[in-house]
Amino acid sequence: MPSAMPLTTRVSQGSARKRINRVLSAQFGDGYSQEAPDGTNNKYDEWTIAFEYLDSSERTTVLTVLDAVGGSDYITWTAQGDGASKKWKVKDGYTETWVSGTHSSISFEIRQIF
């Protein structure tokens, strides 16, 4: 079952968006090439999300959502600068870094899906 992005107010300002433009390309023998948009949803976003300095309760909240969606379900989230909620898939799990004895940072990548 899809989940909402947890702790949206704690998403780090260091999080970054990458815009992907998917195109089809044909290269001809005389050096001429043509490019065209690949499908209806040929533009999509990928984000590197970071949650920094999470306490134990916040850590549990984030990890519970990430473990629940795994690689087979999606998260809903209104990204910074977007006007509407979109669907996002978590790519390749997450990374957790301990920054002190009781606090950790969690980062992961998400890809927009349609």
N, C-alpha and C positions, 0 to 999 in steps of 0.2 A: 504494500500500500504506500502511495507517495507520502512524503513528509514535507513539512515546511522547513526552510533553513532555520536552524536554531540560533538564538542569541544574535539577531541581526544588528543590534546596536553595538555588538562587540566585534564585528568584522573589522579587521585592521585597515587603517588608511593606506597601508602598504600593499593591499591587495591590488591585483592588476588584471585588466581586461585585454584580450587580444581578439581583433576582428579577423575572421577568416572569410575570404572570397573564393568560392570554389568555381573553377572554370573548366570547360572542355577545350582541348587544344588539338588542332590538326596541323601537322608540319608536312609540307609538300616538297617534292624533289627539287624544285627550282628555287628554294629558299623562302617561298611565300608561306605564311602561316595564318591561321584563323583561330580566334578564341570566341567563345560564347558562354554565357552563364550556364552552370550545370544545375538545371532544375528550378523549381519554384522557390525553394528555400536555399538559395546558393550563398547567402550571407548568414553567418552565425557567429556567436561569441564563445570564447573560452575564457575562464577566469582562474587565476591562482588566488585562492582564498586563504587568509591567515587569521587565526584567532590567537592573540598574544596574552601571556600572563594570566591564564585561566586558573581559578581556584578549583578545588576538588569537585564542588557541585557543578560548576560551569563545564568542567572537563567531562564529567559524566554525561551531561546533557548533550554536548556535541558528539561524543563518541557513540552514544546510544542511537542518535539519528544516522550517523555515518555507517554504523554497523547494521542498522535496520535496512537501509536502502542498498547497501553493498554495491555490486556492479549491475544489478538486475532491475532496480527500480529508480525512481527519480525524486529530486527535491524541487519544490516550488520556491521561487525567490524573486523579489523585485530588486534587480541590481541597481547600484548607484548610478543615477542619471537616466534610468529607465522609468517609464510611466506605468508599466503593467507587469504583473507577475509572469514569469516564464518557467518552463520546465528545464531542469538541469540534471545531467548524469554525472556521477562521480567517476573520474578517470583514475585507474590504477591505485586505489586505496588512499591512504593518508599518511602523513609523517607527524610524529609527536616528539617534541623536544622538551626535556625538563630544564627549566630555567632557574629553579631553586628547589629546595626540598619539598615544597608543597604546591608549586605552581608549574604549569606547563604551557607550551605553545603547540598549536595544531595547524597544519597546513595541508591543503589538498587542491586538486584541479577539478574543475567542472566544465562540461561542454553543453551548450544549449541544444535541446532536442525539440522536435516538432510533433 
